[in-house]
């Protein structure tokens, strides 16, 4: 299974799990996502002096 298929499967699993959540749990989950998104938006931009390099055959999201 490639990484795109794995991501699609993970998203499908999360959607299935969200269907089993109570309304309160779903609202709390949504609030946590909003808090995370706002933190990301307010974070300072990081300037790089040179582009990041990745080993051939790997993506920047692969763990070491």
C-alpha positions as CSV (number, residue, x, y, z in Angstrom):
1,X,0.0,0.0,0.0
2,X,1.5,3.3,-1.0
3,X,1.4,6.4,1.2
4,X,-1.6,8.0,-0.7
5,X,-3.6,4.8,-0.2
6,X,-2.6,4.7,3.5
7,X,-3.7,8.3,3.9
8,X,-7.0,7.6,2.2
9,X,-7.6,4.6,4.5
10,X,-6.7,6.6,7.6
11,X,-9.2,9.3,6.6
12,X,-11.9,6.7,6.0
13,X,-11.2,5.2,9.4
14,X,-11.4,8.6,11.0
15,X,-14.8,9.3,9.3
16,X,-16.1,6.0,10.5
17,X,-15.0,6.7,14.0
18,X,-16.5,10.2,14.0
19,X,-19.9,8.6,13.2
20,X,-19.8,6.8,16.5
21,X,-19.0,9.9,18.5
22,X,-21.6,11.7,20.6
23,X,-22.5,15.2,19.6
24,X,-20.5,16.5,22.6
25,X,-17.4,14.5,21.7
26,X,-17.6,15.6,18.0
27,X,-17.9,19.3,19.1
28,X,-14.9,18.9,21.5
29,X,-12.9,17.2,18.7
30,X,-13.8,20.1,16.3
31,X,-12.7,22.6,18.9
32,X,-9.3,20.9,19.3
33,X,-8.8,21.0,15.5
34,X,-9.7,24.8,15.6
35,X,-7.2,25.4,18.4
36,X,-4.5,23.5,16.5
37,X,-5.3,25.4,13.2
38,X,-5.2,28.7,15.0
39,X,-1.8,27.9,16.6
40,X,-0.4,26.9,13.2
41,X,-1.7,30.2,11.6
42,X,-0.1,32.3,14.4
43,X,3.2,30.5,14.3
44,X,6.1,32.6,12.9
45,X,7.3,31.7,9.4
46,X,10.6,29.9,9.3
47,X,13.0,31.2,6.7
48,X,15.5,28.7,5.3
49,X,18.8,29.8,3.7
50,X,18.8,26.7,1.5
51,X,16.2,24.2,0.4
52,X,15.7,21.1,2.5
53,X,17.0,18.0,0.8
54,X,15.5,14.5,1.0
55,X,17.2,11.2,0.2
56,X,16.0,9.8,-3.1
57,X,13.0,7.6,-2.8
58,X,11.8,9.3,0.4
59,X,9.3,12.0,1.1
60,X,9.7,14.8,3.7
61,X,7.0,13.1,5.8
62,X,8.8,9.8,6.0
63,X,10.1,9.0,9.5
64,X,13.8,8.4,9.9
